[in-house]
Amino acid sequence: MSKIPTRSEVDPCFTWNLSDLYPTDDAWKEAYTAAKESPQRLSDYEGHLSDNPGTLLDFLRYSDNLSETLDRLGNYAQRKSDEDTRNAVYQEMSALFINLAIEVNRAAAFSTPEILAIPDDVLQNYYTAEPALEHYRLLIDRVRRMREHTLSPEGEALLAAAGQMGQAPDDIFSYLNDADMRYPDAVDSTGETHPVTHGSFVPLLQSADRTLRKSAFESLYGVYAQFRNTSAAILSSQMKQIQFFADARHYDSPLHAALDGNEVPVDIYHNLISAVRDGLPAMHRYVRLRKRLLQLDDLHFYDLYTPIIAGQDIKISFEEAKQTSLEALAPLGEEYLSILREGYENRWLDVYENEGKRSGAYSAGAYGAHPYVLLNYTDTLDDMFTLVHEMGHSLHSYLSNRTQSVTYANYVIFVAEVASTCNEALLMQHLLSKTQDPRRRAYLINHFLEQFRATLYRQTMFAEFELWCSEQIRTGQVLTAESLCARYSALNREYYGEDIILDEQIALEWARIPHFYYDFYVYQYATGFSAAIALSQRILTEGEPAVKDYLAFLSGGSSKDPVALLRGAGVDLSTPEPIKSALHKFDELVKELETLTN
């Protein structure tokens, strides 16, 4: 096993260049010291936003400038910290920034109620008297559209105070799940033991050793079974707290409250579940195919992650991955490729693992500077997909930042996974176009099908379960370990079909999913994936007109609501058609895999 290098041993050409944010740590500290005055500057505006249009405009401009400054400060500190998480200097800088951000948010809390309190006719006169305020009309409208869900100052103060209690279920889940639970080692077919952790669990389920897969599965869920009643009480508390806040803010349901912040109609949530349920026969067919190709008499849930096409693993160097990405994303046009090359050539990426480096991968960046991408590249096919995924995020941010003012550059989470997944779909179509070898095609298609299963089907099942939990509380029912397990088990049977053994352990999977504490978050993975598949198909079939629309979407930031932005790109998620289109693609791929493996 090769030694993991220290940070100083990594060739700088494979590290990101943070001097594009601040040339030195001292420059960061100087900017941080200046920014420490911002809470006081903000508080100077308190009680005065309705004085006159000039004061309101001045406050909004100052807020924009401060946002840009904080963005840059936070990104530098966190990126430096992620280079080596053991470095106390950057741990301290990150902590200093977080404390400042909290102070700023507290100091600016007055702004929403004051903007809401300005009478409509007075505000309209402001726009006439100070034309520069027009730039902020959409921002102000977004604040004021929440008027019916905003309480009196006393009520808002009470809800703010209750916020810590509202956070408690997530905090308790995190401590139980991440800190307190320990799992027995799994044992493979040779008797060798393997540690079971949250990080190792899925890799163990991907093993070709079925004895190891089963052992890991039983190890993890055996511990969850010991805490089933505690886990049920925590999840029930989560559903009760979101119901409390939805009631307090006069929403019809917690679902309405969660989606309203991003301007997403609840019909989109229901359309997703309905469309995916209509597409369940294709998933059942895939499960049958997996059972046949693994040559199993009985397929279990611990058999769902292991590859069904063996012997196709190949090494892909980072240089090869970059070149392949440029070829695969060529349909997006030269403008897109030129930005991609700029990122590759000008050290936007931190490529390889070093001692202490943060694990995983992400894209992040500050307004007014280019994005940064963290990788831990190990020359696998998955790593190449991760590269194009994160660069998809980066180019989305780059184009939005270049086109929009800081006021409207940030896009909401509802559209955040579209660009990244569209890149992955284009890469997969490119790889498939380059090979007619049956086993190679089968391997790639299975990789693609697993993305559909994990993102479109499984996340929708999570969304349906979360909605059921919420509705139980809303209608006065009680959530217990027994009722949660029964419902979750029934959903697994419905989604995966009759050709898989309904292991009793899978009924407890709900107890380990952190996303159930994110307030109706998971559905966005499925809608984003569906939109990305539809967009990639349109780009490949229609060419330049589709690319023009797509780049306009990537450049849109939050200048429109997210559904309208996607509609402009040619995907209307207010209807179930994009979901159905993605499911149709899944069905086609299952049929091709059947043909290739007969």
Salt bridges, closest charged atoms under 4 A:
GLU9 OE1 - LYS3 NZ 3.57
ASP20 OD2 - HIS370 NE2 2.74
ASP51 OD2 - HIS48 ND1 2.78
ASP82 OD2 - ARG79 NH2 3.82
ASP82 OD2 - ARG358 NH1 3.92
GLU83 OE2 - ARG7 NH2 3.50
GLU83 OE1 - LYS80 NZ 3.67
ASP84 OD1 - ARG86 NE 2.92
ASP120 OD1 - ARG144 NH2 2.42
ASP120 OD1 - ARG147 NH2 3.65
GLU134 OE2 - ARG137 NH2 2.76
GLU156 OE2 - ARG249 NH1 2.68
ASP188 OD2 - HIS194 NE2 2.84
ASP260 OD1 - ARG145 NH2 2.51
GLU263 OE2 - ARG142 NE 3.03
ASP303 OD2 - ARG210 NH2 2.75
ASP303 OD1 - ARG213 NH2 2.65
GLU319 OE2 - LYS322 NZ 3.22
GLU327 OE1 - HIS430 NE2 3.37
GLU327 OE1 - LYS434 NZ 3.64
GLU334 OE2 - ARG341 NH1 2.77
GLU335 OE2 - ARG402 NH2 2.43
ASP350 OD1 - ARG7 NH2 2.59
ASP350 OD2 - LYS357 NZ 2.85
GLU355 OE2 - LYS3 NZ 3.94
GLU355 OE1 - ARG86 NH2 3.83
ASP382 OD1 - HIS447 NE2 2.71
GLU417 OE1 - HIS389 NE2 3.32
GLU417 OE1 - HIS393 NE2 3.52
GLU424 OE2 - HIS389 ND1 2.65
GLU450 OE2 - ARG290 NH2 3.47
GLU450 OE1 - ARG453 NH2 2.94
GLU464 OE2 - ARG277 NH2 2.99
GLU464 OE2 - ARG487 NH2 3.55
GLU471 OE1 - ARG474 NH2 2.84
GLU482 OE2 - ARG228 NH1 3.37
GLU494 OE1 - ARG277 NH2 2.34
GLU498 OE1 - ARG493 NE 3.91
ASP499 OD2 - ARG288 NH1 3.60
ASP503 OD1 - HIS300 ND1 2.54
GLU509 OE2 - ARG458 NH2 2.52
GLU509 OE2 - ARG512 NH2 3.90
GLU542 OE1 - ARG538 NE 3.02
ASP549 OD2 - ARG538 NH2 2.95
ASP572 OD1 - ARG567 NE 3.46
GLU577 OE2 - LYS580 NZ 3.92
ASP587 OD2 - LYS591 NZ 3.18
GLU588 OE2 - HIS584 NE2 3.12
GLU592 OE2 - ARG441 NH2 2.81
GLU594 OE1 - ARG285 NH2 2.77
